[in-house]
Amino acid sequence: MKKIKCPYCGYEGDPKEFTFIYESVLYLADHEVLPEERERPIVVVCPKCGRGFFLESPYKKLVEKIKTEDYEK
């Protein structure tokens, strides 16, 4: 199994040792829930130092989208 390493304290462990948090936001308009347009990456919390970090850049999909739009022009 692949290990996860905390970028802050260097702790390395199995994924089951870490806490995973998925942030979601509900947008209400006229008593209806609107879908969120952006994707939010999962935050991983280190069991040793308690700091959260992303496994991949939260801007990765945005950068890919911008590159795709630039190529279409």
PyMOL Python script that loads the backbone (N, CA, C, O; Angstrom):
from pymol import cmd

cmd.read_pdbstr("""\
ATOM      1  N   MET A   1       0.843  -1.182   0.000  1.00  0.00           N
ATOM      2  CA  MET A   1       0.000   0.000   0.000  1.00  0.00           C
ATOM      3  C   MET A   1       0.892   1.252   0.000  1.00  0.00           C
ATOM      4  O   MET A   1       1.937   1.289   0.650  1.00  0.00           O
ATOM      5  N   LYS A   2       0.461   2.252  -0.730  1.00  0.00           N
ATOM      6  CA  LYS A   2       1.228   3.487  -0.841  1.00  0.00           C
ATOM      7  C   LYS A   2       1.152   4.279   0.469  1.00  0.00           C
ATOM      8  O   LYS A   2       0.090   4.372   1.085  1.00  0.00           O
ATOM      9  N   LYS A   3       2.260   4.833   0.877  1.00  0.00           N
ATOM     10  CA  LYS A   3       2.343   5.633   2.099  1.00  0.00           C
ATOM     11  C   LYS A   3       2.072   7.097   1.770  1.00  0.00           C
ATOM     12  O   LYS A   3       2.308   7.552   0.651  1.00  0.00           O
ATOM     13  N   ILE A   4       1.575   7.820   2.759  1.00  0.00           N
ATOM     14  CA  ILE A   4       1.361   9.260   2.637  1.00  0.00           C
ATOM     15  C   ILE A   4       2.370   9.938   3.553  1.00  0.00           C
ATOM     16  O   ILE A   4       2.582   9.510   4.687  1.00  0.00           O
ATOM     17  N   LYS A   5       2.992  11.004   3.046  1.00  0.00           N
ATOM     18  CA  LYS A   5       3.975  11.733   3.841  1.00  0.00           C
ATOM     19  C   LYS A   5       3.502  13.162   4.067  1.00  0.00           C
ATOM     20  O   LYS A   5       3.129  13.859   3.124  1.00  0.00           O
ATOM     21  N   CYS A   6       3.519  13.587   5.314  1.00  0.00           N
ATOM     22  CA  CYS A   6       3.129  14.957   5.659  1.00  0.00           C
ATOM     23  C   CYS A   6       4.225  15.919   5.202  1.00  0.00           C
ATOM     24  O   CYS A   6       5.392  15.727   5.543  1.00  0.00           O
ATOM     25  N   PRO A   7       3.866  16.952   4.434  1.00  0.00           N
ATOM     26  CA  PRO A   7       4.878  17.909   3.967  1.00  0.00           C
ATOM     27  C   PRO A   7       5.373  18.846   5.074  1.00  0.00           C
ATOM     28  O   PRO A   7       6.365  19.549   4.887  1.00  0.00           O
ATOM     29  N   TYR A   8       4.694  18.862   6.218  1.00  0.00           N
ATOM     30  CA  TYR A   8       5.067  19.774   7.301  1.00  0.00           C
ATOM     31  C   TYR A   8       6.004  19.132   8.323  1.00  0.00           C
ATOM     32  O   TYR A   8       7.049  19.698   8.643  1.00  0.00           O
ATOM     33  N   CYS A   9       5.637  17.949   8.841  1.00  0.00           N
ATOM     34  CA  CYS A   9       6.451  17.330   9.892  1.00  0.00           C
ATOM     35  C   CYS A   9       7.228  16.114   9.405  1.00  0.00           C
ATOM     36  O   CYS A   9       8.093  15.605  10.118  1.00  0.00           O
ATOM     37  N   GLY A  10       6.925  15.642   8.186  1.00  0.00           N
ATOM     38  CA  GLY A  10       7.645  14.505   7.636  1.00  0.00           C
ATOM     39  C   GLY A  10       7.107  13.146   8.043  1.00  0.00           C
ATOM     40  O   GLY A  10       7.653  12.118   7.643  1.00  0.00           O
ATOM     41  N   TYR A  11       6.034  13.128   8.842  1.00  0.00           N
ATOM     42  CA  TYR A  11       5.455  11.851   9.265  1.00  0.00           C
ATOM     43  C   TYR A  11       4.991  11.067   8.038  1.00  0.00           C
ATOM     44  O   TYR A  11       4.377  11.631   7.133  1.00  0.00           O
ATOM     45  N   GLU A  12       5.283   9.782   8.010  1.00  0.00           N
ATOM     46  CA  GLU A  12       4.889   8.928   6.899  1.00  0.00           C
ATOM     47  C   GLU A  12       4.108   7.742   7.448  1.00  0.00           C
ATOM     48  O   GLU A  12       4.548   7.080   8.387  1.00  0.00           O
ATOM     49  N   GLY A  13       2.940   7.478   6.855  1.00  0.00           N
ATOM     50  CA  GLY A  13       2.119   6.378   7.333  1.00  0.00           C
ATOM     51  C   GLY A  13       1.124   5.914   6.297  1.00  0.00           C
ATOM     52  O   GLY A  13       1.025   6.478   5.207  1.00  0.00           O
ATOM     53  N   ASP A  14       0.387   4.876   6.654  1.00  0.00           N
ATOM     54  CA  ASP A  14      -0.657   4.340   5.785  1.00  0.00           C
ATOM     55  C   ASP A  14      -1.822   5.318   5.708  1.00  0.00           C
ATOM     56  O   ASP A  14      -2.041   6.084   6.646  1.00  0.00           O
ATOM     57  N   PRO A  15      -2.576   5.307   4.607  1.00  0.00           N
ATOM     58  CA  PRO A  15      -3.719   6.209   4.479  1.00  0.00           C
ATOM     59  C   PRO A  15      -4.727   6.098   5.626  1.00  0.00           C
ATOM     60  O   PRO A  15      -5.349   7.094   5.993  1.00  0.00           O
ATOM     61  N   LYS A  16      -4.897   4.896   6.199  1.00  0.00           N
ATOM     62  CA  LYS A  16      -5.883   4.721   7.276  1.00  0.00           C
ATOM     63  C   LYS A  16      -5.507   5.479   8.547  1.00  0.00           C
ATOM     64  O   LYS A  16      -6.355   5.663   9.421  1.00  0.00           O
ATOM     65  N   GLU A  17      -4.268   5.917   8.668  1.00  0.00           N
ATOM     66  CA  GLU A  17      -3.825   6.667   9.842  1.00  0.00           C
ATOM     67  C   GLU A  17      -4.194   8.150   9.756  1.00  0.00           C
ATOM     68  O   GLU A  17      -4.243   8.836  10.777  1.00  0.00           O
ATOM     69  N   PHE A  18      -4.450   8.638   8.561  1.00  0.00           N
ATOM     70  CA  PHE A  18      -4.751  10.048   8.336  1.00  0.00           C
ATOM     71  C   PHE A  18      -6.259  10.279   8.318  1.00  0.00           C
ATOM     72  O   PHE A  18      -7.037   9.354   8.089  1.00  0.00           O
ATOM     73  N   THR A  19      -6.656  11.513   8.561  1.00  0.00           N
ATOM     74  CA  THR A  19      -8.059  11.912   8.458  1.00  0.00           C
ATOM     75  C   THR A  19      -8.238  12.619   7.122  1.00  0.00           C
ATOM     76  O   THR A  19      -7.411  13.442   6.729  1.00  0.00           O
ATOM     77  N   PHE A  20      -9.325  12.294   6.427  1.00  0.00           N
ATOM     78  CA  PHE A  20      -9.620  12.898   5.131  1.00  0.00           C
ATOM     79  C   PHE A  20     -10.874  13.747   5.268  1.00  0.00           C
ATOM     80  O   PHE A  20     -11.896  13.286   5.775  1.00  0.00           O
ATOM     81  N   ILE A  21     -10.787  14.996   4.811  1.00  0.00           N
ATOM     82  CA  ILE A  21     -11.909  15.930   4.917  1.00  0.00           C
ATOM     83  C   ILE A  21     -12.279  16.417   3.524  1.00  0.00           C
ATOM     84  O   ILE A  21     -11.427  16.867   2.757  1.00  0.00           O
ATOM     85  N   TYR A  22     -13.567  16.317   3.213  1.00  0.00           N
ATOM     86  CA  TYR A  22     -14.058  16.849   1.949  1.00  0.00           C
ATOM     87  C   TYR A  22     -14.955  18.035   2.267  1.00  0.00           C
ATOM     88  O   TYR A  22     -15.986  17.889   2.924  1.00  0.00           O
ATOM     89  N   GLU A  23     -14.561  19.191   1.805  1.00  0.00           N
ATOM     90  CA  GLU A  23     -15.314  20.415   2.051  1.00  0.00           C
ATOM     91  C   GLU A  23     -16.399  20.559   0.994  1.00  0.00           C
ATOM     92  O   GLU A  23     -16.154  20.356  -0.195  1.00  0.00           O
ATOM     93  N   SER A  24     -17.583  20.905   1.433  1.00  0.00           N
ATOM     94  CA  SER A  24     -18.649  21.183   0.473  1.00  0.00           C
ATOM     95  C   SER A  24     -19.380  22.449   0.915  1.00  0.00           C
ATOM     96  O   SER A  24     -19.447  22.767   2.102  1.00  0.00           O
ATOM     97  N   VAL A  25     -19.910  23.143  -0.045  1.00  0.00           N
ATOM     98  CA  VAL A  25     -20.630  24.386   0.209  1.00  0.00           C
ATOM     99  C   VAL A  25     -21.995  24.274  -0.446  1.00  0.00           C
ATOM    100  O   VAL A  25     -22.110  23.844  -1.593  1.00  0.00           O
ATOM    101  N   LEU A  26     -23.018  24.660   0.284  1.00  0.00           N
ATOM    102  CA  LEU A  26     -24.368  24.665  -0.275  1.00  0.00           C
ATOM    103  C   LEU A  26     -24.750  26.100  -0.603  1.00  0.00           C
ATOM    104  O   LEU A  26     -24.654  26.989   0.243  1.00  0.00           O
ATOM    105  N   TYR A  27     -25.178  26.315  -1.822  1.00  0.00           N
ATOM    106  CA  TYR A  27     -25.643  27.628  -2.255  1.00  0.00           C
ATOM    107  C   TYR A  27     -27.161  27.584  -2.328  1.00  0.00           C
ATOM    108  O   TYR A  27     -27.733  26.737  -3.014  1.00  0.00           O
ATOM    109  N   LEU A  28     -27.810  28.500  -1.618  1.00  0.00           N
ATOM    110  CA  LEU A  28     -29.264  28.554  -1.619  1.00  0.00           C
ATOM    111  C   LEU A  28     -29.735  29.777  -2.389  1.00  0.00           C
ATOM    112  O   LEU A  28     -29.219  30.880  -2.213  1.00  0.00           O
ATOM    113  N   ALA A  29     -30.725  29.560  -3.245  1.00  0.00           N
ATOM    114  CA  ALA A  29     -31.337  30.657  -3.994  1.00  0.00           C
ATOM    115  C   ALA A  29     -32.823  30.360  -4.111  1.00  0.00           C
ATOM    116  O   ALA A  29     -33.214  29.337  -4.673  1.00  0.00           O
ATOM    117  N   ASP A  30     -33.639  31.240  -3.589  1.00  0.00           N
ATOM    118  CA  ASP A  30     -35.093  31.057  -3.616  1.00  0.00           C
ATOM    119  C   ASP A  30     -35.494  29.690  -3.061  1.00  0.00           C
ATOM    120  O   ASP A  30     -36.301  28.978  -3.658  1.00  0.00           O
ATOM    121  N   HIS A  31     -34.926  29.340  -1.925  1.00  0.00           N
ATOM    122  CA  HIS A  31     -35.240  28.086  -1.218  1.00  0.00           C
ATOM    123  C   HIS A  31     -34.842  26.841  -1.993  1.00  0.00           C
ATOM    124  O   HIS A  31     -35.365  25.761  -1.718  1.00  0.00           O
ATOM    125  N   GLU A  32     -33.943  26.956  -2.943  1.00  0.00           N
ATOM    126  CA  GLU A  32     -33.446  25.803  -3.694  1.00  0.00           C
ATOM    127  C   GLU A  32     -31.931  25.719  -3.531  1.00  0.00           C
ATOM    128  O   GLU A  32     -31.241  26.737  -3.478  1.00  0.00           O
ATOM    129  N   VAL A  33     -31.435  24.503  -3.454  1.00  0.00           N
ATOM    130  CA  VAL A  33     -29.993  24.293  -3.373  1.00  0.00           C
ATOM    131  C   VAL A  33     -29.435  24.243  -4.793  1.00  0.00           C
ATOM    132  O   VAL A  33     -29.876  23.448  -5.623  1.00  0.00           O
ATOM    133  N   LEU A  34     -28.459  25.108  -5.052  1.00  0.00           N
ATOM    134  CA  LEU A  34     -27.822  25.149  -6.368  1.00  0.00           C
ATOM    135  C   LEU A  34     -26.541  24.319  -6.337  1.00  0.00           C
ATOM    136  O   LEU A  34     -25.845  24.295  -5.323  1.00  0.00           O
ATOM    137  N   PRO A  35     -26.230  23.647  -7.426  1.00  0.00           N
ATOM    138  CA  PRO A  35     -24.992  22.858  -7.451  1.00  0.00           C
ATOM    139  C   PRO A  35     -23.761  23.763  -7.449  1.00  0.00           C
ATOM    140  O   PRO A  35     -23.760  24.843  -8.040  1.00  0.00           O
ATOM    141  N   GLU A  36     -22.735  23.300  -6.783  1.00  0.00           N
ATOM    142  CA  GLU A  36     -21.495  24.061  -6.756  1.00  0.00           C
ATOM    143  C   GLU A  36     -20.759  23.835  -8.070  1.00  0.00           C
ATOM    144  O   GLU A  36     -20.703  22.713  -8.572  1.00  0.00           O
ATOM    145  N   GLU A  37     -20.202  24.893  -8.619  1.00  0.00           N
ATOM    146  CA  GLU A  37     -19.571  24.795  -9.932  1.00  0.00           C
ATOM    147  C   GLU A  37     -18.107  24.381  -9.876  1.00  0.00           C
ATOM    148  O   GLU A  37     -17.555  23.938 -10.883  1.00  0.00           O
ATOM    149  N   ARG A  38     -17.480  24.514  -8.739  1.00  0.00           N
ATOM    150  CA  ARG A  38     -16.063  24.138  -8.682  1.00  0.00           C
ATOM    151  C   ARG A  38     -15.875  22.871  -7.856  1.00  0.00           C
ATOM    152  O   ARG A  38     -16.640  22.587  -6.935  1.00  0.00           O
ATOM    153  N   GLU A  39     -14.847  22.129  -8.206  1.00  0.00           N
ATOM    154  CA  GLU A  39     -14.520  20.920  -7.460  1.00  0.00           C
ATOM    155  C   GLU A  39     -13.501  21.273  -6.382  1.00  0.00           C
ATOM    156  O   GLU A  39     -12.572  22.048  -6.611  1.00  0.00           O
ATOM    157  N   ARG A  40     -13.693  20.700  -5.228  1.00  0.00           N
ATOM    158  CA  ARG A  40     -12.775  20.958  -4.120  1.00  0.00           C
ATOM    159  C   ARG A  40     -11.976  19.692  -3.830  1.00  0.00           C
ATOM    160  O   ARG A  40     -12.557  18.616  -3.688  1.00  0.00           O
ATOM    161  N   PRO A  41     -10.662  19.804  -3.742  1.00  0.00           N
ATOM    162  CA  PRO A  41      -9.860  18.611  -3.453  1.00  0.00           C
ATOM    163  C   PRO A  41     -10.003  18.185  -1.992  1.00  0.00           C
ATOM    164  O   PRO A  41     -10.379  18.983  -1.133  1.00  0.00           O
ATOM    165  N   ILE A  42      -9.702  16.944  -1.735  1.00  0.00           N
ATOM    166  CA  ILE A  42      -9.773  16.401  -0.385  1.00  0.00           C
ATOM    167  C   ILE A  42      -8.581  16.906   0.424  1.00  0.00           C
ATOM    168  O   ILE A  42      -7.448  16.916  -0.056  1.00  0.00           O
ATOM    169  N   VAL A  43      -8.860  17.326   1.667  1.00  0.00           N
ATOM    170  CA  VAL A  43      -7.812  17.765   2.580  1.00  0.00           C
ATOM    171  C   VAL A  43      -7.421  16.567   3.443  1.00  0.00           C
ATOM    172  O   VAL A  43      -8.284  15.879   3.988  1.00  0.00           O
ATOM    173  N   VAL A  44      -6.130  16.325   3.563  1.00  0.00           N
ATOM    174  CA  VAL A  44      -5.610  15.235   4.386  1.00  0.00           C
ATOM    175  C   VAL A  44      -5.027  15.855   5.653  1.00  0.00           C
ATOM    176  O   VAL A  44      -4.237  16.796   5.576  1.00  0.00           O
ATOM    177  N   VAL A  45      -5.415  15.329   6.826  1.00  0.00           N
ATOM    178  CA  VAL A  45      -4.931  15.856   8.097  1.00  0.00           C
ATOM    179  C   VAL A  45      -3.950  14.860   8.713  1.00  0.00           C
ATOM    180  O   VAL A  45      -4.259  13.680   8.875  1.00  0.00           O
ATOM    181  N   CYS A  46      -2.781  15.354   9.049  1.00  0.00           N
ATOM    182  CA  CYS A  46      -1.720  14.526   9.624  1.00  0.00           C
ATOM    183  C   CYS A  46      -2.066  14.138  11.063  1.00  0.00           C
ATOM    184  O   CYS A  46      -2.462  14.999  11.848  1.00  0.00           O
ATOM    185  N   PRO A  47      -1.924  12.848  11.427  1.00  0.00           N
ATOM    186  CA  PRO A  47      -2.219  12.430  12.796  1.00  0.00           C
ATOM    187  C   PRO A  47      -1.170  12.893  13.815  1.00  0.00           C
ATOM    188  O   PRO A  47      -1.439  12.907  15.017  1.00  0.00           O
ATOM    189  N   LYS A  48       0.006  13.265  13.345  1.00  0.00           N
ATOM    190  CA  LYS A  48       1.075  13.671  14.263  1.00  0.00           C
ATOM    191  C   LYS A  48       1.033  15.166  14.576  1.00  0.00           C
ATOM    192  O   LYS A  48       0.990  15.561  15.740  1.00  0.00           O
ATOM    193  N   CYS A  49       1.046  15.995  13.527  1.00  0.00           N
ATOM    194  CA  CYS A  49       1.101  17.448  13.751  1.00  0.00           C
ATOM    195  C   CYS A  49      -0.264  18.126  13.645  1.00  0.00           C
ATOM    196  O   CYS A  49      -0.420  19.266  14.084  1.00  0.00           O
ATOM    197  N   GLY A  50      -1.258  17.440  13.066  1.00  0.00           N
ATOM    198  CA  GLY A  50      -2.607  17.994  12.978  1.00  0.00           C
ATOM    199  C   GLY A  50      -2.821  19.007  11.867  1.00  0.00           C
ATOM    200  O   GLY A  50      -3.892  19.607  11.783  1.00  0.00           O
ATOM    201  N   ARG A  51      -1.832  19.210  11.019  1.00  0.00           N
ATOM    202  CA  ARG A  51      -1.982  20.174   9.928  1.00  0.00           C
ATOM    203  C   ARG A  51      -2.569  19.497   8.703  1.00  0.00           C
ATOM    204  O   ARG A  51      -2.327  18.317   8.448  1.00  0.00           O
ATOM    205  N   GLY A  52      -3.343  20.264   7.952  1.00  0.00           N
ATOM    206  CA  GLY A  52      -3.976  19.747   6.746  1.00  0.00           C
ATOM    207  C   GLY A  52      -3.193  20.106   5.498  1.00  0.00           C
ATOM    208  O   GLY A  52      -2.525  21.138   5.440  1.00  0.00           O
ATOM    209  N   PHE A  53      -3.286  19.236   4.499  1.00  0.00           N
ATOM    210  CA  PHE A  53      -2.599  19.474   3.231  1.00  0.00           C
ATOM    211  C   PHE A  53      -3.346  18.752   2.122  1.00  0.00           C
ATOM    212  O   PHE A  53      -4.142  17.848   2.377  1.00  0.00           O
ATOM    213  N   PHE A  54      -3.077  19.162   0.886  1.00  0.00           N
ATOM    214  CA  PHE A  54      -3.691  18.543  -0.285  1.00  0.00           C
ATOM    215  C   PHE A  54      -2.738  17.508  -0.862  1.00  0.00           C
ATOM    216  O   PHE A  54      -1.521  17.692  -0.824  1.00  0.00           O
ATOM    217  N   LEU A  55      -3.281  16.422  -1.396  1.00  0.00           N
ATOM    218  CA  LEU A  55      -2.452  15.435  -2.081  1.00  0.00           C
ATOM    219  C   LEU A  55      -2.103  15.905  -3.488  1.00  0.00           C
ATOM    220  O   LEU A  55      -1.083  15.506  -4.050  1.00  0.00           O
ATOM    221  N   GLU A  56      -2.959  16.760  -4.051  1.00  0.00           N
ATOM    222  CA  GLU A  56      -2.677  17.362  -5.356  1.00  0.00           C
ATOM    223  C   GLU A  56      -3.050  18.831  -5.283  1.00  0.00           C
ATOM    224  O   GLU A  56      -3.816  19.241  -4.411  1.00  0.00           O
ATOM    225  N   SER A  57      -2.518  19.610  -6.182  1.00  0.00           N
ATOM    226  CA  SER A  57      -2.758  21.047  -6.177  1.00  0.00           C
ATOM    227  C   SER A  57      -4.245  21.347  -6.353  1.00  0.00           C
ATOM    228  O   SER A  57      -4.891  20.764  -7.224  1.00  0.00           O
ATOM    229  N   PRO A  58      -4.798  22.250  -5.537  1.00  0.00           N
ATOM    230  CA  PRO A  58      -6.198  22.627  -5.710  1.00  0.00           C
ATOM    231  C   PRO A  58      -6.434  23.417  -6.999  1.00  0.00           C
ATOM    232  O   PRO A  58      -7.578  23.632  -7.399  1.00  0.00           O
ATOM    233  N   TYR A  59      -5.364  23.842  -7.637  1.00  0.00           N
ATOM    234  CA  TYR A  59      -5.474  24.628  -8.861  1.00  0.00           C
ATOM    235  C   TYR A  59      -5.225  23.802 -10.115  1.00  0.00           C
ATOM    236  O   TYR A  59      -5.274  24.339 -11.222  1.00  0.00           O
ATOM    237  N   LYS A  60      -4.962  22.513  -9.966  1.00  0.00           N
ATOM    238  CA  LYS A  60      -4.599  21.650 -11.086  1.00  0.00           C
ATOM    239  C   LYS A  60      -5.650  21.671 -12.199  1.00  0.00           C
ATOM    240  O   LYS A  60      -5.305  21.865 -13.364  1.00  0.00           O
ATOM    241  N   LYS A  61      -6.918  21.474 -11.859  1.00  0.00           N
ATOM    242  CA  LYS A  61      -7.971  21.429 -12.882  1.00  0.00           C
ATOM    243  C   LYS A  61      -8.188  22.800 -13.514  1.00  0.00           C
ATOM    244  O   LYS A  61      -8.488  22.891 -14.705  1.00  0.00           O
ATOM    245  N   LEU A  62      -8.039  23.866 -12.727  1.00  0.00           N
ATOM    246  CA  LEU A  62      -8.190  25.217 -13.263  1.00  0.00           C
ATOM    247  C   LEU A  62      -7.094  25.506 -14.289  1.00  0.00           C
ATOM    248  O   LEU A  62      -7.368  26.061 -15.353  1.00  0.00           O
ATOM    249  N   VAL A  63      -5.864  25.133 -13.974  1.00  0.00           N
ATOM    250  CA  VAL A  63      -4.743  25.347 -14.897  1.00  0.00           C
ATOM    251  C   VAL A  63      -4.962  24.552 -16.180  1.00  0.00           C
ATOM    252  O   VAL A  63      -4.720  25.059 -17.275  1.00  0.00           O
ATOM    253  N   GLU A  64      -5.421  23.303 -16.048  1.00  0.00           N
ATOM    254  CA  GLU A  64      -5.693  22.481 -17.231  1.00  0.00           C
ATOM    255  C   GLU A  64      -6.789  23.110 -18.094  1.00  0.00           C
ATOM    256  O   GLU A  64      -6.705  23.100 -19.322  1.00  0.00           O
ATOM    257  N   LYS A  65      -7.815  23.657 -17.439  1.00  0.00           N
ATOM    258  CA  LYS A  65      -8.913  24.293 -18.174  1.00  0.00           C
ATOM    259  C   LYS A  65      -8.415  25.531 -18.921  1.00  0.00           C
ATOM    260  O   LYS A  65      -8.779  25.751 -20.076  1.00  0.00           O
ATOM    261  N   ILE A  66      -7.590  26.329 -18.267  1.00  0.00           N
ATOM    262  CA  ILE A  66      -7.047  27.537 -18.900  1.00  0.00           C
ATOM    263  C   ILE A  66      -6.180  27.158 -20.099  1.00  0.00           C
ATOM    264  O   ILE A  66      -6.261  27.794 -21.150  1.00  0.00           O
ATOM    265  N   LYS A  67      -5.348  26.122 -19.943  1.00  0.00           N
ATOM    266  CA  LYS A  67      -4.503  25.679 -21.053  1.00  0.00           C
ATOM    267  C   LYS A  67      -5.348  25.204 -22.229  1.00  0.00           C
ATOM    268  O   LYS A  67      -5.028  25.495 -23.381  1.00  0.00           O
ATOM    269  N   THR A  68      -6.424  24.474 -21.946  1.00  0.00           N
ATOM    270  CA  THR A  68      -7.310  23.976 -23.000  1.00  0.00           C
ATOM    271  C   THR A  68      -7.975  25.139 -23.730  1.00  0.00           C
ATOM    272  O   THR A  68      -8.077  25.124 -24.956  1.00  0.00           O
ATOM    273  N   GLU A  69      -8.425  26.144 -22.984  1.00  0.00           N
ATOM    274  CA  GLU A  69      -9.070  27.307 -23.599  1.00  0.00           C
ATOM    275  C   GLU A  69      -8.078  28.095 -24.447  1.00  0.00           C
ATOM    276  O   GLU A  69      -8.451  28.627 -25.493  1.00  0.00           O
ATOM    277  N   ASP A  70      -6.817  28.178 -24.014  1.00  0.00           N
ATOM    278  CA  ASP A  70      -5.799  28.890 -24.789  1.00  0.00           C
ATOM    279  C   ASP A  70      -5.524  28.190 -26.114  1.00  0.00           C
ATOM    280  O   ASP A  70      -5.304  28.847 -27.131  1.00  0.00           O
ATOM    281  N   TYR A  71      -5.537  26.861 -26.104  1.00  0.00           N
ATOM    282  CA  TYR A  71      -5.289  26.105 -27.336  1.00  0.00           C
ATOM    283  C   TYR A  71      -6.447  26.229 -28.312  1.00  0.00           C
ATOM    284  O   TYR A  71      -6.248  26.132 -29.523  1.00  0.00           O
ATOM    285  N   GLU A  72      -7.652  26.441 -27.803  1.00  0.00           N
ATOM    286  CA  GLU A  72      -8.827  26.546 -28.671  1.00  0.00           C
ATOM    287  C   GLU A  72      -8.883  27.891 -29.379  1.00  0.00           C
ATOM    288  O   GLU A  72      -9.600  28.031 -30.370  1.00  0.00           O
ATOM    289  N   LYS A  73      -8.149  28.880 -28.897  1.00  0.00           N
ATOM    290  CA  LYS A  73      -8.184  30.223 -29.501  1.00  0.00           C
ATOM    291  C   LYS A  73      -7.370  30.285 -30.759  1.00  0.00           C
ATOM    292  O   LYS A  73      -7.292  31.338 -31.391  1.00  0.00           O
TER     293      LYS A  73
END
""", "prot")
cmd.dss("prot")
cmd.show_as("cartoon", "prot")
cmd.util.cbc("prot")
cmd.orient("prot")
